[in-house]
Amino acid sequence: NGRVKSIKGMDAIGIMPGVVMIKLDFKEGDVLKAANDDRSRQGFVIILANAKEELDARLVLVNNTLKVEIENV
């Protein structure tokens, strides 16, 4: 739980090979709470790949690129 202080990396992720869509359902200043089920998730990414290993590598790259800074409230 916390307030979103900054979001970085979205532009870089948007042009990565295989990334079809990334969407965050929050913005800077919003207060996030833990997701308890599919409906309370704060975003998603759709990635295409030819093999599971390629998909896993692309997901790791997305996770390493997206930086969401949270401050306690």
C-alpha positions as CSV (number, residue, x, y, z in Angstrom):
1,N,0.0,0.0,0.0
2,G,1.2,3.5,-0.7
3,R,1.0,6.6,-2.9
4,V,2.5,6.5,-6.4
5,K,5.4,9.0,-6.4
6,S,6.7,8.3,-9.9
7,I,6.3,5.9,-12.9
8,K,9.2,5.4,-15.2
9,G,9.9,3.2,-18.2
10,M,6.5,3.1,-19.9
11,D,7.8,4.7,-23.2
12,A,10.7,2.2,-23.4
13,I,8.4,-0.7,-22.7
14,G,5.9,0.5,-25.4
15,I,8.6,0.0,-28.1
16,M,10.0,-3.3,-27.0
17,P,9.8,-6.2,-29.4
18,G,6.8,-8.4,-28.7
19,V,5.0,-5.9,-26.4
20,V,1.5,-5.5,-27.8
21,M,0.1,-3.5,-25.0
22,I,0.9,-2.3,-21.5
23,K,-1.7,-0.5,-19.3
24,L,-1.5,0.8,-15.8
25,D,-4.8,1.6,-14.1
26,F,-3.2,4.2,-11.9
27,K,-1.2,7.5,-12.2
28,E,1.2,9.5,-10.1
29,G,-0.5,10.6,-6.9
30,D,-2.9,7.6,-6.7
31,V,-3.0,5.4,-3.6
32,L,-2.5,1.7,-4.4
33,K,-3.8,-1.2,-2.3
34,A,-2.8,-4.8,-2.6
35,A,-4.6,-6.8,-5.4
36,N,-6.8,-9.5,-3.9
37,D,-8.2,-10.9,-7.1
38,D,-8.1,-10.4,-10.9
39,R,-10.5,-7.5,-10.7
40,S,-8.3,-5.5,-8.3
41,R,-5.1,-5.7,-10.3
42,Q,-3.6,-2.4,-11.1
43,G,-2.5,-3.1,-14.7
44,F,-1.4,-5.6,-17.3
45,V,1.0,-6.3,-20.2
46,I,0.4,-8.3,-23.3
47,I,3.5,-9.9,-24.8
48,L,3.9,-12.1,-27.9
49,A,6.7,-14.5,-28.4
50,N,7.5,-17.7,-30.4
51,A,8.6,-19.8,-27.4
52,K,8.2,-19.8,-23.6
53,E,11.8,-18.9,-23.1
54,E,11.5,-15.8,-25.3
55,L,8.3,-14.8,-23.5
56,D,10.0,-15.2,-20.1
57,A,13.0,-13.1,-21.2
58,R,10.7,-10.4,-22.5
59,L,8.7,-10.3,-19.3
60,V,11.9,-10.0,-17.3
61,L,13.0,-7.1,-19.4
62,V,9.6,-5.4,-18.9
63,N,9.8,-6.0,-15.1
64,N,13.3,-4.6,-15.0
65,T,12.3,-1.5,-17.0
66,L,9.1,-0.5,-15.3
67,K,9.9,1.5,-12.1
68,V,7.0,2.6,-9.9
69,E,8.2,4.5,-6.8
70,I,5.8,4.3,-3.9
71,E,5.8,6.3,-0.7
72,N,4.0,5.3,2.5
73,V,0.9,7.1,3.4
